[in-house]
């Protein structure tokens, strides 16, 4: 059996993955995941000791949802052949999904603000980084998927890099 580990950087990312999982809109299901939940574990060594030392018989694919292209996640040699690590980059920030959903992308670009700052100052959405806010805001998964598609259209995604859209089925 093959397993999936989904590691999210923050609460907003965790909420987005949970919404897509709960509505069966990802390329994997919750039942395939380690602990059947999104993990919050940024360190490769912590991930190794917490999850990989359990002696899995199959291969594990690790999807890391993060906004940085420079963050390293190096597993020990013993696990290199058993684990595929795929970085799913949400640069500049996951809050771009809200800006795009609100049809405020052009105004945001002119503002010179960071996405989270724009959401708080201009859109008056003060809890954009919170799990509960994102779960409520994107409670309709089709609205979330539309925002993810818009994000992919306006982003410069380097060849070979994964974006959230790659996880959506």
Residue, then its C-alpha position, 0 to 999 in steps of 0.5 A: x500500500x502507498x501512503x500520503x503525508x500532507x504537511x501544511x505550513x499554517x492554519x489557512x493552508x490546513x483549512x484549504x486542504x481539509x475543505x478539498x479532502x472533505x469534498x473528495x476534490x483532491x488526488x488522494x483521500x483522507x484514508x490514504x493519509x498518515x493519521x488521516x489528517x493534515x500534518x503540521x511538521x516543518x522539520x524533516x528530522x521531526x517527520x522522520x522520527x514521528x512517522x517514518x520509523x513505524x516501518x511502512x511497507x509501501x511508498x510514501x508521497x509527502x506533499x508539502x504545502x508552503x509559500x517558500x521555494x527555499x525551504x529544505x526538507x532533507x530526509x535521511x538516506x534510509x528513507x530516500x528510496x521510500x519517500x517522494x517529497x513534492x513541494x506545493x508552493x503557494x507563493x506569495x501567500x495563501x491569502x491570494x485566493x481570497x483576493x482573487x475570489x473577491x475580484x480585487x487582484x488588480x487593486x491588490x497589485x497597485x497597493x504594494x501590500x502583502x496579500x495578508x495585509x491587503x486582506x486585513x486593511x482593505x478587505x477588512x477581513x482580520x482573521x484570514x490566517x485562521x483555520x475557522x475563517x478559511x473553513x467558513x469563507x471557502x465552505x463551498x469547495x467550488x468557490x475555492x477551486x475557482x479561486x485556485x484556478x484563477x491563482x494558477x492563471x495569474x501566477x508565474x509557476x516555474x516549470x516542474x513546480x507544483x501548485x494547489x491546482x495540481x492536487x485538485x482532481 
